[in-house]
């Protein structure tokens, strides 16, 4: 880290004030900008940033029909002392799956995709395994496709197409008979993106832009191209073995767009979550299918639907969510469908532990509404 970057991190961790509290919201102030919920949530964020030594963080909350709070804290770039703003785009890791799930839902809704069909019916080039597996099993991490091995998480290789990316795992044996176990797999969603290309006749990234990002107005969301200048994209950081904050190594996420390759602002993620709370993007029956836990063959719920973790919090409120880890990033999207509350948080530091922060922020806004 340069001397300038070191001075910036010292300001972040010691001075507090404007640096630690964030640069606020660009443009019109949110409706609840001076509410007790926001003030309490800011204090929680400040505590997290000090504890985890986070360079930059964004948070957004939506309630009922609108985003009521969106704010950025700390730095998008320590070296150049560039503050984070509400437009800053962070790596969101596996939170890319909920975004991709909308393309899946739309394909089902429009009759292009049958979740009960063998994946090889759509992608016959994928090597045949001992057991067949369905699109639903693939999307719900029940297919037995493996996850990362070795240093694959830090791959810097450019894959020109989705099909090219399949070569990483296509020849590997399934981990288990499909349907018998749950095992999270980012690569499963790379194969799922190949299914989407097959049924739509579009390249996966074109599909996401045309049918998800553009219709929902997600202007600060897209693929994380490492060799492209992207306004508002954060610099990414990792914690070194000695505890220091260092610029993250260069990676290329072209092998996993669907399951871990997007960047987004928390405000975009909050608007995305809000859009799913009302019919329009998807029929309610399709949304409910995405948000319903799948089961193994012996009837045990996995706690995961199609692109979403599903469950209940300590107060038995229904929650759908997803977390994401990436090189130089950590993110979470949390939705309380019955309370109509959405919380999105993202950082430009890998390995951050959010703990109870997202749920506690949601509880603050629920309590204030009452």
C-alpha positions in Angstrom: 0.0 0.0 0.0 1.3 3.5 -0.8 1.9 6.1 1.8 -1.2 7.9 0.6 -3.3 4.8 1.0 -1.9 4.2 4.5 -2.8 7.7 5.6 -6.3 7.1 4.3 -6.8 3.9 6.2 -5.5 5.6 9.4 -8.1 8.4 8.8 -10.8 5.8 8.4 -10.0 3.9 11.6 -9.1 6.8 13.9 -10.7 10.1 12.9 -14.3 9.1 12.6 -16.5 12.1 11.8 -17.3 12.6 8.1 -14.8 10.0 6.9 -16.2 7.2 9.0 -19.9 8.3 8.9 -19.8 8.3 5.1 -20.3 10.8 2.4 -24.0 10.7 2.6 -26.5 10.5 -0.2 -25.9 12.2 -3.5 -29.0 13.9 -4.8 -32.3 14.3 -2.9 -32.2 13.1 0.7 -34.0 9.9 1.5 -37.4 10.2 3.1 -36.1 8.9 6.4 -32.7 10.4 6.3 -33.0 12.0 9.8 -35.0 9.2 11.4 -34.0 7.4 14.5 -33.7 4.2 12.5 -31.1 5.7 10.2 -29.2 7.3 13.1 -29.1 4.0 14.9 -28.2 2.1 11.8 -25.3 4.5 11.1 -23.9 3.7 14.6 -24.1 0.0 13.8 -22.3 0.5 10.5 -19.6 2.6 12.2 -19.0 -0.1 14.8 -18.7 -2.7 12.0 -16.2 -0.6 10.0 -14.0 0.0 13.0 -14.1 -3.7 14.0 -13.4 -5.0 10.5 -11.2 -2.1 9.3 -13.4 -1.8 6.2 -12.2 0.7 3.6 -15.6 1.4 2.0 -19.2 0.2 2.5 -22.5 1.0 1.0 -25.9 0.3 2.6 -29.5 0.7 1.3 -32.9 0.0 2.9 -36.2 -0.2 1.1 -39.6 -0.2 2.9 -42.9 -0.7 1.3 -42.6 1.0 -2.1 -39.4 3.0 -2.0 -35.8 3.1 -1.0 -35.9 5.1 2.3 -32.2 5.1 3.1 -29.1 4.9 0.9 -25.6 5.9 2.1 -22.0 5.3 1.5 -19.2 5.2 4.1 -15.4 5.4 3.9 -13.5 5.1 0.7 -14.0 3.5 -2.7 -10.3 3.9 -3.3 -7.8 4.4 -0.4 -4.8 5.1 -2.6 -6.4 8.1 -4.2 -8.7 9.0 -1.2 -11.8 8.7 -3.4 -14.9 8.6 -1.1 -17.5 5.9 -1.6 -20.9 7.2 -2.8 -24.3 5.7 -3.2 -23.3 4.9 -6.8 -20.2 3.0 -5.9 -20.3 -0.5 -7.3 -18.9 -3.4 -5.2 -18.3 -7.0 -6.1 -21.3 -8.9 -4.9 -20.1 -12.5 -5.3 -22.9 -15.1 -5.0 -25.5 -12.3 -4.7 -25.3 -12.6 -8.5 -27.5 -15.7 -8.2 -30.6 -13.8 -7.1 -30.1 -11.5 -10.1 -29.8 -14.5 -12.4 -32.8 -16.2 -10.8 -35.0 -13.5 -12.4 -33.8 -14.6 -15.9 -34.6 -18.2 -14.8 -38.1 -17.2 -13.6 -38.9 -15.2 -16.7 -37.9 -18.1 -18.9 -40.2 -20.4 -16.9 -43.0 -17.8 -17.0 -42.7 -17.5 -20.8 -42.7 -21.2 -21.4 -39.1 -21.3 -22.6 -37.7 -23.3 -19.7 -39.0 -26.4 -17.9 -37.3 -26.8 -14.5 -38.1 -30.5 -14.4 -36.1 -31.3 -17.6 -32.7 -33.0 -17.8 -30.1 -30.2 -18.1 -28.5 -32.1 -21.1 -31.7 -31.6 -23.0 -30.7 -27.9 -23.2 -27.0 -28.3 -23.1 -26.2 -31.5 -24.9 -22.5 -30.6 -25.2 -22.1 -31.0 -21.4 -20.6 -34.5 -20.7 -23.0 -37.2 -19.6 -22.7 -38.2 -16.0 -23.6 -41.4 -14.2 -26.9 -39.8 -13.2 -29.0 -37.2 -15.0 -30.0 -34.0 -13.1 -32.8 -31.5 -13.7 -32.6 -27.7 -14.1 -34.2 -27.3 -10.7 -31.7 -29.5 -9.0 -28.9 -27.6 -10.7 -30.4 -24.2 -9.6 -31.0 -25.4 -6.1 -27.5 -26.9 -5.5 -28.8 -30.5 -5.5 -27.1 -31.7 -8.7 -23.8 -32.7 -7.3 -21.7 -30.2 -9.4 -18.6 -29.3 -7.5 -17.5 -25.9 -6.1 -14.1 -24.2 -6.3 -10.9 -26.2 -5.9 -7.4 -24.9 -5.1 -6.9 -21.3 -6.4 -9.8 -21.3 -8.8 -11.6 -18.7 -6.7 -8.7 -16.3 -7.7 -8.7 -17.2 -11.4 -7.3 -14.4 -13.7 -8.1 -16.3 -16.9 -10.4 -14.7 -19.5 -13.1 -17.0 -20.8 -14.6 -15.6 -23.9 -17.9 -17.4 -23.6 -20.1 -19.3 -21.1 -19.3 -22.5 -22.9 -15.6 -21.8 -22.5 -16.0 -21.5 -18.8 -17.6 -25.0 -18.5 -14.2 -26.6 -19.2 -13.1 -26.0 -15.6 -15.5 -28.6 -14.2 -17.3 -30.3 -17.1 -15.3 -33.5 -16.9 -15.4 -33.9 -13.2 -17.5 -36.6 -11.5 -20.6 -35.6 -9.7 -20.1 -35.3 -5.9 -23.2 -37.4 -5.2 -26.4 -38.8 -6.8 -28.5 -35.7 -7.7 -31.3 -34.9 -5.2 -29.7 -36.8 -2.3 -27.7 -33.9 -0.9 -27.3 -30.1 -0.9 -23.9 -28.8 -1.8 -23.4 -25.1 -2.8 -21.8 -24.7 -6.2 -21.0 -21.5 -8.1 -20.1 -23.7 -11.1 -23.6 -25.1 -11.1 -24.8 -21.6 -12.0 -22.3 -21.3 -14.8 -23.9 -24.4 -16.3 -27.3 -22.8 -15.6 -26.3 -19.8 -17.6 -25.5 -22.1 -20.5 -29.1 -23.4 -20.1 -30.4 -19.9 -20.3 -28.4 -19.2 -23.4 -29.9 -22.3 -25.0 -33.5 -21.5 -24.3 -33.4 -17.8 -25.1 -30.9 -17.8 -28.0 -29.1 -14.9 -26.4 -25.6 -14.6 -24.9 -26.0 -14.6 -21.1 -24.8 -11.1 -20.5 -27.0 -9.7 -23.2 -29.9 -11.6 -21.7 -29.2 -10.1 -18.2 -29.0 -6.6 -19.6 -32.1 -6.8 -21.7 -34.4 -8.7 -19.4 -33.2 -7.9 -15.9 -30.9 -4.9 -15.5 -32.5 -2.5 -18.0 -36.2 -3.2 -17.2 -35.5 -2.8 -13.5 -33.4 0.4 -13.9 -30.3 -1.2 -12.4 -27.8 1.3 -13.8 -25.1 0.5 -11.3 -25.1 -3.2 -11.9 -23.2 -5.3 -14.4 -20.4 -7.7 -15.2 -17.1 -7.1 -13.5 -14.8 -6.6 -16.5 -11.2 -6.3 -15.0 -9.7 -4.7 -18.1 -12.5 -2.1 -18.6 -12.7 1.3 -17.0 -16.0 1.3 -15.1 -17.0 4.6 -13.5 -18.0 4.2 -9.9 -16.5 0.7 -9.5 -14.6 0.5 -6.2 -11.0 -0.5 -5.8 -10.9 -3.9 -4.0 -9.0 -4.9 -1.0 -8.0 -8.0 1.0 -6.6 -8.5 4.5 -3.0 -9.8 4.3 -1.6 -12.4 6.7 -0.1 -9.7 8.9 -3.5 -8.0 9.2 -2.7 -5.1 6.9 -5.2 -4.0 4.2 -3.8 -4.5 0.7 -5.1 -4.1 -2.8 -6.7 -7.3 -3.9 -5.0 -9.4 -6.7 -6.4 -9.1 -10.2 -9.1 -11.6 -11.0 -11.3 -12.3 -14.0 -14.8 -13.5 -13.1 -15.7 -14.4 -16.7 -16.0 -18.1 -15.7 -18.8 -17.4 -13.3 -20.9 -14.4 -14.4 -24.2 -16.0 -13.3 -23.1 -17.2 -9.9 -20.5 -14.7 -8.8 -19.4 -12.3 -11.5 -21.4 -9.1 -11.1 -20.8 -5.7 -9.4 -23.6 -3.6 -8.1 -24.4 -0.7 -5.8 -26.4 -1.5 -2.6 -29.1 0.9 -3.8 -29.5 -1.1 -7.0 -29.8 -4.3 -5.0 -32.4 -2.7 -2.7 -34.4 -1.6 -5.7 -34.1 -5.0 -7.2 -35.4 -6.6 -4.0 -38.2 -4.1 -3.8 -39.3 -4.9 -7.4 -39.8 -8.6 -6.4 -42.3 -7.7 -3.7 -45.0 -6.7 -6.1 -46.2 -8.6 -9.2 -44.9 -7.2 -12.4 -41.3 -8.4 -12.8 -42.5 -12.0 -12.2 -45.9 -13.6 -11.6 -46.4 -14.2 -7.9 -46.5 -17.9 -8.5 -43.0 -17.8 -10.1 -41.6 -15.6 -7.3 -43.0 -18.0 -4.7 -41.3 -20.9 -6.5 -38.0 -19.1 -6.4 -38.6 -18.4 -2.7 -39.6 -21.9 -1.6 -37.1 -24.3 -0.2 -36.3 -27.4 -2.3 -36.1 -30.8 -0.6 -33.8 -33.7 -0.9 -35.2 -37.1 -2.1 -35.8 -38.0 1.6 -38.0 -34.9 2.1 -35.5 -32.8 4.0 -35.7 -29.0 3.3 -32.4 -27.6 2.1 -33.2 -24.0 3.1 -32.5 -22.9 -0.5 -34.9 -22.3 -3.3 -33.8 -21.2 -6.8 -31.1 -18.6 -6.3 -32.3 -17.7 -2.8 -31.7 -18.8 0.7 -35.0 -19.1 2.5 -35.9 -19.4 6.1 -37.1 -17.5 9.2 -35.4 -15.3 11.7 -35.3 -15.5 15.5 -38.8 -13.9 15.6 -40.2 -16.3 13.0 -40.4 -13.7 10.3 -40.0 -15.1 6.8 -36.7 -14.2 5.2 -35.2 -14.6 1.7 -31.6 -13.7 1.3 -28.2 -14.3 -0.2 -24.7 -13.5 0.8 -21.7 -13.1 -1.5 -18.0 -13.4 -1.0 -15.5 -12.4 -3.7 -11.9 -11.4 -4.0 -12.0 -7.9 -2.5 -15.7 -7.9 -1.7 -18.5 -9.0 0.6 -22.2 -8.4 0.1 -25.7 -9.4 1.4 -29.2 -8.9 0.2 -31.9 -9.5 2.8 -35.7 -9.4 2.1 -38.6 -9.7 4.5 -41.4 -10.3 2.1 -44.3 -10.0 4.6 -42.9 -6.9 6.2 -41.9 -5.5 2.8 -38.4 -4.5 4.0 -35.2 -4.9 2.0 -31.6 -4.4 3.3 -28.6 -4.5 1.0 -25.0 -4.0 2.2 -21.7 -4.3 0.3 -18.0 -3.7 1.0 -14.8 -3.5 -0.9 -12.9 -5.7 1.5 -13.0 -9.5 1.3 -13.7 -11.7 4.3 -15.9 -9.1 6.2 -18.1 -10.7 8.9 -21.5 -8.9 8.9 -22.8 -10.9 11.9 -26.3 -9.7 12.9 -25.9 -6.3 11.3 -28.3 -6.8 8.3 -31.1 -8.2 10.5 -30.6 -5.6 13.1 -30.8 -2.8 10.5 -34.0 -4.3 9.2 -35.5 -4.5 12.7 -34.8 -0.8 13.3 -36.8 0.2 10.2 -39.6 -2.3 11.1 -39.9 -0.8 14.6 -39.9 2.7 13.3 -42.7 2.0 10.9 -44.9 0.7 13.8 
